[in-house]
Amino acid sequence: MSVKEFLGQQAVNVAVGGHYTLANWFDSQGKPRTFACRTSRVSPFRMMVAVPVIGKVGDRISSYFGDFGKLEGHISDTAAGSFLLELAMTTSMREKLATKLSWLDKRQKDPAVRETRTHARIIPPNSHSTLTFADESTRSCFIIDMSASGAAVSADVQPQIGMPLAVGACVGRVVRLLPHGFAVKFVEQQNRNELERLIVRPAPLRSAGVAEPPARRAGRSAA
């Protein structure tokens, strides 16, 4: 099915964070790479997923979402920064997913839950941005979440702790490696109201299988 056809079908517009692996995409040690992702529209049969590495039509995907559990399937179409995942499920699994989607749809319409931390984590509507390194090279990336003091990022590179870089227009350093990416602390605290404008600055996304430039490949640490 195409993305255009799916957008015309009945589904729930819901943002659920998770992670995924692409078939035939490995790190320098030959281990499967895992990337962060987020759903944007889900039905019991397929879902649109925003991702840092798109892959190709037909690629097998293994994913996990906190609200849905483990889901597998294949890419049936792609769009800018996302793919359409055809879900491989039994009838009972689809029924459970339909029930979960109905509950999530009701929950997201309830504004009762609010973030109360000093530097609340924000999930931007547009999750794609650009990393700029000290040598002025750039890479596309996926924003897992962000705050006035930093951002959690997933990309097809894994910088070392301490490496200086910019996420969009916000300069910082890598302070922690995450299971599906890395955390960047900004040099200066940012204005919360300006975060999306400063951070979300997309670059052209790479598809799986595109060779990584030697300069970046040499400095990459294992995932």
URHU-V122816 format. One line per field, one symbol per residue. burial: 1 if it has 9 or more other ideal C-beta (glycine too) atoms within 8 Angstrom, else 0. Layout:
burial->???
This chain:
burial->0010010000110101111111001010000011111111111101111111111100101011100100111111111011111110100001101101110110000000000000011111001111101000111111111111011111111110001011110111111001011111110001010011011101101111000100011001000
